[in-house]
């Protein structure tokens, strides 16, 4: 079985990726993992079997649960039911910037049964999430964004104070830890002149070994991952700023405008300029945000 890695890009102007099950589609989700914390909310449907790192929990409407960083997870349920399920994948930079202690979070939130003595706090999290979804559905203008962030901050407060355990050294196998460390460096230094061979040398492994581990975990080489992170950040700048294409190319680590334009066109089938001119309407399950 192939376990996919998801490179998650948060929505423009929001510190999380919002996702929502689309009516008529299968509720089943193949095994995958990502670096950020995921929160899930089941509103309607039926028993949903959710497997995290090999352990399956059955959730029912009214349940919300957390998936900790780098945990492999999947879901399955009756195709014939009318499912209503949504959630958030939280931006790591935002979370650790606002709550440095969250770096060691191990969230123990697995539905209402896990709340017991903290049912009020659990309901607060659930209701803030519903409010965020309602506001997103109405459109993320500057005022709705402030209201969304207000609910999101309160959600994180209830989550951290009541369902977060501090674990300094979470158990991880050697290969994912190496890949995670190199990924973090790339995310921080993508604008600089970085090379796969130097990353391997700094990690004290051969380039062949590093590429093998990236291929196994992410399905791509180190060089391809660097390129993808640069493109994702360039896409974000094209949406959110008025900087020139040349400036964005340089700010995202591309050696020239032509190199940036060629790579961006290969990725989106549009030039950077054409992409910027096209309307940008965020769908509730925008596949372009998961690259």
Buried (B, 14 or more C-beta within 10 A) or exposed (E): EEBBBBBBBBBEBBBBBBBBBEEEEEBEBEBBBBBBBBBBBBBEBBEBBBBBEEEEBEBEBBBBBBBBBBBBBBBBBBEEEEBBBBBBBBBBEBBBEEBEEBEEBBBBBBBBEBBEEBEEBBBBBBBBBBBBBEBBEEEBEEEBBEBBBBBBEBBBBBBBEBBBEEEEEEEEEEBBBBBBEBBEBBBEBBBEEBEBEEBBEEBEBEBEBBBBBBEEBBEBBBBBBBBBBBBBBBBBBBBEEEEEBEEBBBBBBBEEBEEBBEBBBEBBEBBBEEBBEEEEEBEEBBEEBBB
